[in-house]
Amino acid sequence: MDYLLKIRADTIVDHMRLFRVFRNKALSKGKDWSLESAFIGYHYIHFKSKLPDDLKQKCKEITYGNIFSNEPNGLIFKSDYGIVSTLSDSLRYFFEFMNLGLFDFGNKVPPHVQINAIRIALRVMLQTEALDFLMDPRGIIPSEIQKKIYHSVPFQMQFIAGHEYSHFILGHLNEKNTIKKPILKAIFKSQSDYKPLDIYNTSQKDEFDADVASINLPNYSLQEKMLVFESALMWYAYLDIYEAVEHYIFPPIGYQEHPPAKDRYFNLLNKIETHSKFDYKYWGQDLPQTIDFYKALFIDEVGFNIEAYETYGSAYLDKPNTEWRGKELIDRVDYY
């Protein structure tokens, strides 16, 4: 765990915006604050708590926790201190804004606000959105809407944490098959990749298998299983939009380590047993059609306005002095 804390501390100190965020967190908490407590680990704990006893014992070999990374599938890597499994702490922002952008709120959220929410989420994943949401919230979200968008985030994170553990449980980690991968990959040519790690390399079949195992291995109740399953489908639907934008900006070259998000979506849909009330029409037809619509919309926008995705800074839900934005906050004037 000390090794993981060092990765966190080094990344924060080396990136000024993150340093400012954590300085503000520390000041707001006073003596009760610690770096370890600033990173939530419930998604790992909840997944492990539902495993059979023998698998719980096996998973004690892994050090786990969130770090800052733009690797959307999580990381599992070897170190001098054993196996470490991590998720990017920024994923929760990605989920929150994607949930706001794609959940059905009736007429309670204006369409342009939902579009802006998706744009913010994509920028988070592209590493161009400043992660200073604590100091500069991107808008004003009514409490009833907040509850709905936050409700599924723990299950979305839990599925990804379970996916990484499943690679270990299923024997996918080969000491002789690792690749160098940075904690934060460079987005611009002027940047360099940040601190590469020895990440375990897995096959695309292993990725499909780990997805299914993340839902089937734990002793979930039917209700819990469906919550995690539907959250996993939403994750791959969101990731499908992100991949479309990322691949437009940075066309992939050669073999891709992970299968396309769309393939993983339908693999789960076909492999996971559900109950009689499961809405196959929505998950099998309606949502994929909606995702295809947004993929085309945002690819078109990137084609005409790539600066909106390459420029580092902050995007917002609406214009200043509106219901969904409030007062415009000025960096280093209204917050530090």
C-alpha positions in Angstrom: 0.0 0.0 0.0 2.9 2.4 0.7 4.0 1.8 -3.0 0.6 2.8 -4.2 0.6 5.9 -2.0 3.9 6.9 -3.6 2.5 6.5 -7.1 -0.4 8.7 -6.1 1.8 11.3 -4.4 4.3 11.5 -7.2 1.5 12.0 -9.8 -0.2 14.7 -7.8 3.0 16.6 -7.1 4.1 16.4 -10.8 0.8 17.8 -12.1 0.0 21.3 -10.7 -3.8 21.2 -11.2 -4.0 17.9 -9.3 -1.8 19.4 -6.6 -4.1 22.3 -6.2 -7.2 20.0 -6.0 -5.6 17.9 -3.2 -4.3 20.9 -1.4 -7.9 22.2 -1.3 -9.2 18.8 -0.1 -6.6 18.8 2.7 -7.4 22.3 3.8 -11.1 21.6 3.9 -10.6 18.5 6.1 -8.0 19.8 8.4 -6.3 17.3 10.7 -8.7 14.6 9.6 -7.3 14.5 6.1 -4.9 11.9 4.7 -3.8 11.1 1.2 -5.0 7.4 1.5 -8.5 8.4 2.7 -8.9 10.8 -0.3 -9.1 7.8 -2.7 -12.2 5.8 -2.3 -11.9 2.0 -2.5 -15.4 0.7 -2.0 -15.7 -0.8 -5.5 -12.8 -3.2 -4.7 -14.1 -4.0 -1.2 -17.7 -4.7 -2.3 -16.6 -7.0 -5.1 -14.3 -9.0 -2.9 -16.9 -9.2 -0.1 -19.2 -11.2 -2.4 -16.6 -13.7 -3.6 -16.5 -17.3 -2.2 -14.1 -17.6 0.7 -11.4 -19.3 -1.3 -11.3 -16.5 -3.9 -11.4 -13.9 -1.1 -8.3 -15.5 0.3 -6.6 -15.6 -3.1 -7.3 -11.9 -3.8 -5.5 -10.9 -0.6 -2.3 -11.1 -2.7 -3.3 -8.0 -4.7 -2.8 -4.4 -3.6 -5.6 -2.3 -4.8 -6.6 1.4 -5.1 -7.4 4.3 -7.3 -4.8 6.4 -9.0 -4.9 9.1 -11.7 -4.7 7.5 -15.1 -6.4 7.8 -18.5 -6.4 4.1 -19.0 -10.2 3.4 -19.2 -10.1 -0.3 -18.5 -8.1 -0.1 -15.3 -4.6 -1.4 -14.8 -3.1 -4.5 -13.3 0.6 -4.7 -13.1 3.6 -6.3 -11.3 5.8 -4.4 -9.0 8.7 -5.2 -6.7 6.1 -5.5 -4.0 3.6 -7.8 -5.7 0.6 -7.4 -8.0 -1.2 -4.0 -8.0 -4.7 -3.3 -9.4 -5.8 0.2 -10.0 -8.6 2.3 -11.5 -8.3 5.9 -12.6 -9.9 8.2 -10.0 -11.2 10.4 -12.8 -13.5 7.5 -14.0 -16.1 8.6 -11.5 -16.3 12.0 -13.1 -16.6 10.3 -16.5 -19.5 8.2 -15.2 -21.3 11.1 -13.5 -21.3 13.3 -16.6 -22.1 10.5 -18.9 -25.0 9.5 -16.7 -26.3 13.1 -16.7 -25.9 13.1 -20.5 -27.6 9.8 -21.3 -30.1 8.9 -18.6 -33.7 9.6 -19.3 -34.9 12.5 -17.0 -38.0 13.3 -19.0 -38.0 17.0 -19.6 -36.2 17.9 -16.4 -32.8 18.3 -18.1 -32.4 20.5 -21.2 -31.0 18.7 -24.3 -28.1 21.1 -24.6 -27.1 20.5 -21.0 -27.0 16.8 -21.6 -24.9 17.3 -24.7 -22.5 19.5 -22.7 -22.3 16.8 -20.0 -21.2 14.2 -22.5 -18.6 16.6 -23.9 -17.2 17.1 -20.4 -17.1 13.4 -19.9 -15.2 12.8 -23.1 -12.7 15.6 -22.2 -12.1 13.9 -18.9 -11.1 10.7 -20.6 -9.0 12.6 -23.2 -7.2 14.2 -20.2 -7.9 17.7 -21.4 -10.6 18.6 -18.8 -9.1 20.0 -15.6 -10.0 17.7 -12.7 -10.8 20.6 -10.4 -14.5 19.9 -10.0 -14.2 20.4 -6.2 -13.2 24.0 -6.7 -15.1 24.8 -9.9 -18.2 22.7 -10.3 -19.3 22.7 -14.0 -22.8 23.6 -13.2 -25.7 23.4 -10.8 -27.4 20.0 -10.8 -30.7 19.7 -8.9 -30.5 17.2 -5.9 -33.0 14.8 -7.4 -31.0 14.6 -10.6 -27.8 14.2 -8.6 -29.2 11.2 -6.7 -30.1 9.4 -10.0 -26.7 10.0 -11.7 -24.7 9.1 -8.6 -26.7 5.9 -7.8 -25.1 3.7 -10.5 -21.5 5.0 -10.2 -20.5 2.5 -7.4 -21.8 -0.4 -9.5 -20.1 0.9 -12.6 -16.8 1.1 -10.7 -17.4 -2.2 -9.0 -17.7 -4.0 -12.4 -14.4 -2.6 -13.6 -12.6 -3.5 -10.3 -14.1 -7.0 -10.6 -12.8 -7.2 -14.2 -9.2 -6.6 -13.0 -9.5 -9.1 -10.2 -11.0 -11.6 -12.6 -7.9 -11.5 -14.7 -6.0 -12.7 -11.6 -8.5 -15.3 -10.6 -8.8 -16.8 -14.1 -5.0 -17.1 -14.4 -4.6 -14.6 -17.2 -1.5 -12.9 -15.7 1.7 -14.2 -17.2 5.0 -12.9 -15.7 6.6 -13.3 -19.2 3.9 -11.4 -21.0 4.0 -7.7 -19.9 4.1 -4.4 -21.8 5.3 -1.0 -20.8 2.4 1.3 -20.3 2.4 4.8 -18.8 0.3 5.9 -15.9 -0.8 8.9 -18.0 -0.4 8.6 -21.8 0.6 11.7 -23.8 -2.2 13.3 -25.6 -0.2 15.9 -27.5 3.1 15.6 -29.4 4.8 18.1 -27.1 4.1 15.9 -24.1 5.8 12.6 -23.1 4.2 9.6 -21.5 4.3 9.7 -17.7 6.1 6.9 -15.8 5.6 3.6 -17.6 4.7 0.5 -15.6 5.0 -3.2 -16.5 1.3 -4.0 -17.3 0.2 -7.6 -17.7 -0.8 -8.2 -21.3 -3.9 -10.2 -22.0 -5.6 -11.5 -25.1 -8.9 -10.2 -26.4 -10.5 -13.5 -25.4 -9.2 -13.0 -21.8 -10.9 -9.6 -21.8 -14.3 -11.1 -22.8 -13.9 -13.8 -20.1 -12.9 -11.3 -17.4 -16.0 -9.2 -18.2 -18.3 -12.2 -17.7 -16.5 -13.4 -14.6 -16.7 -9.9 -13.0 -20.5 -10.5 -12.9 -20.7 -14.2 -12.4 -18.0 -15.0 -9.9 -19.4 -13.0 -6.9 -22.3 -14.5 -4.9 -24.6 -11.6 -5.8 -28.3 -11.7 -5.2 -30.3 -11.5 -8.4 -31.0 -7.8 -7.7 -27.3 -7.0 -7.1 -26.3 -9.0 -10.2 -28.7 -7.1 -12.4 -27.5 -3.7 -11.0 -23.9 -4.6 -11.8 -24.8 -6.1 -15.1 -26.8 -3.1 -16.3 -24.1 -0.8 -15.0 -21.5 -2.8 -17.0 -23.6 -2.4 -20.2 -23.9 1.4 -19.6 -20.1 1.5 -19.1 -19.4 -0.1 -22.5 -22.1 2.0 -24.1 -20.3 5.1 -22.8 -16.9 3.7 -23.7 -18.2 3.1 -27.3 -18.7 6.8 -27.7 -15.3 7.7 -26.2 -13.6 5.1 -28.5 -15.2 6.6 -31.5 -14.0 10.1 -30.6 -10.5 8.9 -29.5 -10.0 6.8 -32.7 -11.1 9.8 -34.9 -8.4 12.0 -33.2 -5.8 9.2 -32.9 -6.5 6.5 -35.5 -5.4 3.1 -34.0 -2.4 1.4 -35.6 -1.9 -2.4 -35.6 -3.3 -4.9 -33.1 -5.5 -3.5 -30.4 -5.1 -5.0 -26.9 -8.7 -4.6 -25.9 -11.7 -5.6 -27.9 -14.0 -2.8 -29.1 -16.4 -1.6 -26.4 -19.4 -2.4 -28.7 -18.2 -6.1 -29.0 -17.8 -6.3 -25.2 -21.3 -4.8 -24.7 -23.0 -7.5 -26.9 -20.8 -10.3 -25.5 -22.1 -9.5 -22.0 -25.7 -9.2 -23.3 -25.4 -12.7 -24.8 -23.6 -14.4 -22.0 -25.2 -13.1 -18.7 -28.4 -14.8 -17.6 -31.1 -12.4 -16.6 -34.6 -12.5 -15.2 -37.9 -12.5 -17.1 -38.4 -8.7 -16.7 -35.1 -7.8 -18.3 -35.8 -5.4 -21.2 -34.0 -6.9 -24.1 -35.5 -4.5 -26.6 -34.1 -1.5 -24.7 -30.6 -3.0 -24.1 -30.4 -4.9 -27.4 -31.8 -2.3 -29.8 -32.9 1.1 -28.3 -29.7 2.0 -26.4 -27.3 0.8 -29.1 -29.2 3.0 -31.6 -28.9 6.0 -29.2 -25.2 5.4 -28.8 -24.7 5.3 -32.6 -26.5 8.6 -32.8 -24.2 10.2 -30.3 -21.1 8.7 -31.8 -21.9 10.3 -35.2 -22.8 13.6 -33.5 -19.5 13.9 -31.6 -17.3 12.6 -34.4 -18.9 15.3 -36.6 -18.2 17.9 -33.9 -14.6 16.8 -33.5 -14.2 17.1 -37.3 -15.3 20.8 -37.2 -14.1 21.8 -33.8 -11.3 19.7 -32.6 -10.1 22.5 -30.4 -13.0 21.8 -28.1 -11.3 18.5 -27.2 -7.6 19.4 -27.5 -7.7 22.6 -25.4 -6.8 22.0 -21.7 -9.2 23.7 -19.3 -12.8 23.5 -18.2 -16.0 23.0 -20.1 -19.4 23.7 -18.6 -23.0 22.5 -18.6 -24.3 25.9 -19.7 -23.5 29.6 -20.1 -22.7 31.8 -17.0 -25.7 33.2 -15.0 -28.1 30.5 -16.1 -30.1 28.0 -14.1 -27.7 25.1 -14.9 -24.5 27.1 -14.5 -24.8 29.9 -11.9 -22.1 32.5 -11.5 -19.0 32.2 -13.5 -16.1 31.3 -11.2 -12.7 32.8 -12.0 -9.6 30.7 -11.4 -7.3 32.1 -8.7 -9.9 34.7 -7.9 -12.9 32.7 -6.6 -10.8 29.6 -5.9 -7.1 28.7 -5.6 
